Amino acid sequence: MTFYLSVATVALAEPPSADWFPVAPALPEPAGETILATTVDELFQATRDVPSGGTILVADGHYRMPQYFSINKDNVTLRGRSGNRDRVILDGIDSRHGELIGISGATGVTIADLTVQNVKWNGIKINSDRGADKVTIYNCVIHNVWQRGVKAPAMPEKEGDSGPRDCRVQYCLFYNDRPKQFSDDQTDTSESYNGNYIGGIDVKNTIDWTISDNVFIGIQGRTREGRGCIYISENGRGYTIERNIFIDSDIAIALGNPTLGYSPLQAINCVARNNLVTHCPETGILACYTRDCQILNNTVVEPDSRMRRLIWVQKSNDGLQVENNLLVGAPLLNSGKSSIVQRGNIVRDEWTEQKSNSGQRFLPPSVVTKAIALPSKLEADRARAAAERLESGVQRPQVWAAMRQVHAEFDGQAGYVAQFGDSITHSMAFWTPIGWDEPQRYLTHDDDLPKRPEETRWRDYVKGTRDKGPEHGNNSGWRVGQVLQAMDRVLEQQQPEAAIIMVGTNDISGGRVPAGYRADLEAIVRKCLDAHCVPILNTIPPRRGHDAAVNEVNTIIRTVAREHQVPLADFHAECLRVRPGNSWDGTIISEDGVHPSGGESNNYRDENLKQCGYALRNWVNFLVYRQLYFRVFAAET
């Protein structure tokens, strides 16, 4: 089976970006034999066929990986053909394994110019105990990986001095969309790490690595007590960590671990220099059980730090030098027992663009100001995008033009609105109020459209509001295939003018979107269009513990609506607008974590829309239907 979706058919969330992020110089043209992969099947075949020294070029696309992908030949390169890391996505959302890319028994492997995302445990695993060495990870995006983006596990004690050497991680973006949740990783429970077993780069028993010019954003544990974006432990030696940017994460750099394994030292001869750290409240830079390490010329901005651990020196740290750092918020905290060298460190109460000989040197002060403001900007961008997805039912002009063509040959039951879906549609709380109440009384702004049909009422025009059950195309527990099977009878017998369609909540019960979901949803849309019935697609609401699957299925729904030019009632976006973050859980989504909450389902005042999930869904669909009526149905009379 081929698992492949082209970028043209998948709406991907834009990764964080700024013109001041480090830019990777382009790699030279590949040497040796090259194999082009354009599908997942070809990608797996290529790793079997590529010779040592060869290159696997991956065409732009979204590759849903079904399992672990292993590279085990020397000097092999895996890279995106276009060089644009955002356009080659290796996605672990469907993988039956918790790790995505593994390197074993090979030296000189390069992974470059691509994105690794949606991985339960480790995105890229350098299997130390299986002879991996001299790995380069270059210009990659590591997105929503819920344990470690890059991992090199601890070696057995007898081999502890012979771990991976001379590896590089450069010009990469590590970011997560939100803090980790229990549902992301079943091994991280309240009995183990409490949802905080997460970091960026976690490597043990490693020698002479370079980690430079990377950006880390949003690497956060469930309770904001995650691990380091860069975490060196178990006798890590000879590291250079420089020119990295750490934003809105829990811990930026950890040289060492207070919990000793068999190694009496955690980090030796490592230097962390010329880095920028901001909004990392747990710890900025940690030194713990180190020897002859250096923390030089870093800028750490955390003026409201409750932990006061901008630079934290803990346990023993013989020969540690902490020099010429700029700390905004609190001075160095030394709770260890070793004498350390401190010179040239400056502490300020708040950030200003005043120049200083201390602190990082690769970004000008004006850019540091932008970095400090980036979390607020990203949050505002997300809120604005959500608001723009639904504005009083307004659709793009192309949608109304396309639907006028569909409706031009309609000869069915005017005003009949079919309801296709599962229990969230089957409920009498949905859509029935339109048949007995006057929703237009809650319209508070003038958009140049009438508030109700001329010489009639909505409840007189709209038909079928109480048509619930399998014979009407909706029922509890239904998935997309059951809606598809049931709808022919409705289209034939009722000849609806429009159809509200929401299906997907039960399809993702297993935590992923079934392979045939999109094809079946498109078939539902095409059947409506062929019957000259206007489909109104609904995104599904948030579901507790299913964030990734909900986002994926809603991406499909939005993409289908856009490609087929049909109206979209973006219920999910509206849920997040009125209840940001996870505040929807237990408010507009009921205590079961699945269904919209009940209550006054015909009360569309703002305060009630934040409490009653069915009222919110009714309102979203009414806004779209009202626009549809005046711009399509009534426009032709």
Secondary structure, 3 states (H helix, E strand, C coil): CCCCECHHHCCCCCCCCCCCCCCCCCCCCCCCCEEEECCHHHHHHHHHHCCCCCEEEECCEEEECCCCEEECCCCCEEEECCCCHHHEEEECCCCCCCEEEEECCCECCEEECCEEEEECCEEEEECHHHCCECCEEECCEEEEECCEEEEECCCCHHHCCCCCECCEEECCEEECCCCCCHHHCCCCCCCCCCCCCCEEEEEECCECCEEECCEEECCCCCCCCCCEEEEEECCEECCEEECCEEECCCEEEEECCCCCCCCCCCEECCEEECCEEECCCCEEEEEEEEECCEEECCEEECCCCCCCCCEEEEEEEECCEEECCEEECCCCEECCCCCCEEECCEEECCCCCCCCCCCCCCCCHHHHHHHHHHHHHHHHHHHHHHHHHCCCCCCCHHHHHHHHHHHCCCCCEEEEEEEEECHHHHCCCCCHHHHCCCHHHHCCCCCCCCCCCCCCCHHHHCECCCCCCHHHCECCCCCHHHHHHHHHHHHHHHCEEEEEEECCCCCCCCCCCCCCHHHHHHHHHHHHHHCCCEEEEECCCCCCCCHHHHHHHHHHHHHHHHHHCCCEECHHHHHHHHCCCCCCECCCECCCCCCECCCCCCCCCHHHHCCCHHHHHHHHHHHHHHHHHHHHHHHHC
